[in-house]
Amino acid sequence: MHTLPADFNKAIHSTPSARAVWKDITPLARNEWICWVISGKKAETRNIRIKKALSKLSSGMRRPCCWAGCGHR
């Protein structure tokens, strides 16, 4: 399991609609979101992924779409 990075944690908790879904999803689903965000090699990519994650979580998406999943399991 991955640790929730501070920047992603802050973003989730500052977006009430994303936070509500985050609280409702399983630990495995949370881990996949975290892995998807941190797997970006550049800071720019990571920031883009955080914004996309917030948007997708806010719309009710429970797992990252079109991603093979966490390869660290």
Order of alpha helices (4+ residues) and beta strands (2+ residues): alpha-alpha-alpha-alpha
